[in-house]
Amino acid sequence: MNDHDITKEGIRVKPGQVWLDFDKRTNGGKRTVTVDRVVDGGAFVTTNGVTKANGKPYTSRLSVRRMHKGATGWALVSEAP
């Protein structure tokens, strides 16, 4: 991990954390994701509770820079176990 893995709010993004998406376009602002890994400022995540037609989960890469509170930002829901 490095400084690129720290949000504007000073939170170090780590595998196992659960984040809430504030973007109203994503399931009414109720989408949560779990961080799978963090590489050079990118958080690779799996969407919780939603799967593709083939049964596999949705995965995405989020910029750690965007992981902060705001209209289209993110909030940490729970730390890694």
Residue pairs with C-beta under 8 A, 6 or more apart in sequence:
1 12
1 14
1 38
2 40
4 40
4 41
4 64
5 12
5 13
5 14
5 38
5 41
5 43
5 64
6 12
6 13
6 64
7 13
7 64
7 65
7 67
7 68
8 65
8 68
9 68
9 69
11 67
11 76
13 35
13 38
13 43
13 64
13 67
14 35
14 38
14 79
14 80
15 35
15 36
15 37
15 38
15 80
16 34
16 35
16 79
16 80
16 81
17 34
17 35
17 76
17 77
17 78
17 79
17 80
18 32
18 33
18 34
18 35
18 48
18 76
18 77
18 78
19 32
19 33
19 34
19 35
19 45
19 67
19 74
19 75
19 76
19 77
20 30
20 31
20 32
20 74
20 75
20 76
20 77
21 29
21 30
21 31
21 32
21 33
21 74
22 29
22 69
22 70
22 71
22 72
22 73
22 74
22 75
23 29
23 31
23 71
23 72
24 71
27 50
31 47
31 48
31 50
32 47
32 48
32 49
32 77
33 45
33 46
33 47
33 48
33 60
33 62
34 45
34 46
34 48
35 43
35 44
35 45
35 80
36 44
36 45
36 46
36 59
37 43
37 44
38 44
38 64
41 63
41 64
41 65
42 61
42 62
42 63
42 64
43 61
43 62
43 63
43 64
43 67
44 59
44 60
44 61
45 59
45 60
45 61
45 62
46 57
46 58
46 59
47 57
47 58
47 59
47 60
50 57
50 58
51 57
51 58
52 58
62 74
66 72
66 73
66 74
67 73
67 74
68 74
69 75
